[in-house]
């Protein structure tokens, strides 16, 4: 895997490329690809996630880019290697003083869920956070109702920190209890080794949308 170096990785998002996926910094030019990936609104109908509907893609992009401009997040689209957009993810709650951040707002089209796409996406993001940005902690948050996401985050090697009650709202407007997880820098070598092992043939890890 390769990733392009920048002078200050806290100031800008950059492409992160592996064998299976390329994470491209989100731009308005990705609108058509996102609408195609979300066609049918199958993911948007899952009440405990915040995946945009096709009609909401422009608002989704504008909101994400506004947070990036404010220095709060680095949003990405997930593209299969030399292929179509199959999802989106984000680094957010950027705190350079600690330093730490959170990975989330992650979703994938159904056909790539529980494949190497999710495994390598997490490997690329975590490696960038720990090795390029120097983070001492990376967090994950998901709805208490999203059991698949909770299991996938646990399989990464993350520790559950607790549950924040009525912390946010789901996409359907209902109150959301948020389950908070984290990986710290001393745990990263083992997590990295396990993710790399999972990418070996016939050993792909599972995992779907984080649903944040």
Secondary structure, DSSP 8 states (H G I E B T S, - for coil): -EE---S-TTT----EE-SSEEEEE--GGGHHHHHHHTTT-TTTT-TTS----GGGHHHHHHHHHHHHHTTSEEEEEEEETTS-EEEEEEEEEEETTTTEEEEEEEEE-GGGTTSHHHHHHHHHHHHIIIIIS--SEEEEEEETT-HHHHHHHHHHT-EEEEEEEEEEE-TTS-EEEEEEEEEEHHHHHHHHHHHHHHTSTT----------
